Amino acid sequence: MTRRGKQSGQALIEYAFLMVLLATISFAVIALAGNQLSGLYSEVTYELTHLTDATTLAPDGSTLSPGTTPPASDCAPGQTLELRGHRWKCK
């Protein structure tokens, strides 16, 4: 009977170690990718709140009329303009 009690205690400790390991890995992933996740979250939030807007935003944040393309000089040399949803991005 004591042997069975030791085995269930061992399983509990292994489970606790597994949970600590998963929490540590999750924290590390969020810490390392935090800026990218934050940027992605803000883009998705913007798109969801502006679903019916016909206007787009230039890379500098100014509002453009529908069908208007911002000048390529808004981007750094070697970058191109890309329309992503309602925003023009320099890539």
C-alpha positions, 0 to 999 in steps of 0.5 A, a space after each residue: 500500500 505504501 508503494 502505491 502512495 509513493 507512485 501517485 506522489 511521483 506522478 504529482 511531482 512530474 505533473 508539476 515539473 511539466 507545468 512549470 516547464 510549459 509556463 517557462 516556455 510560454 513566457 519566453 515565447 511571449 517575451 521574445 515575440 512580444 513586439 511582433 505580436 503587439 504589432 499584429 494585434 494592433 493591425 487586426 484591431 484597426 482592420 476590425 474597427 474600420 471594416 466599412 471605411 473606404 479610405 486608406 492610410 499612407 505609411 506616414 499616417 495620413 488619410 488617402 482617398 479611395 484608389 489613391 496610391 501614396 508616393 514611393 518617396 514615403 518609403 526608405 530607399 530599397 523598400 516598396 509600398 504594399 497595401 495591406 488591408 486599409 494601410 499602405 506599408 513599406 516593405 
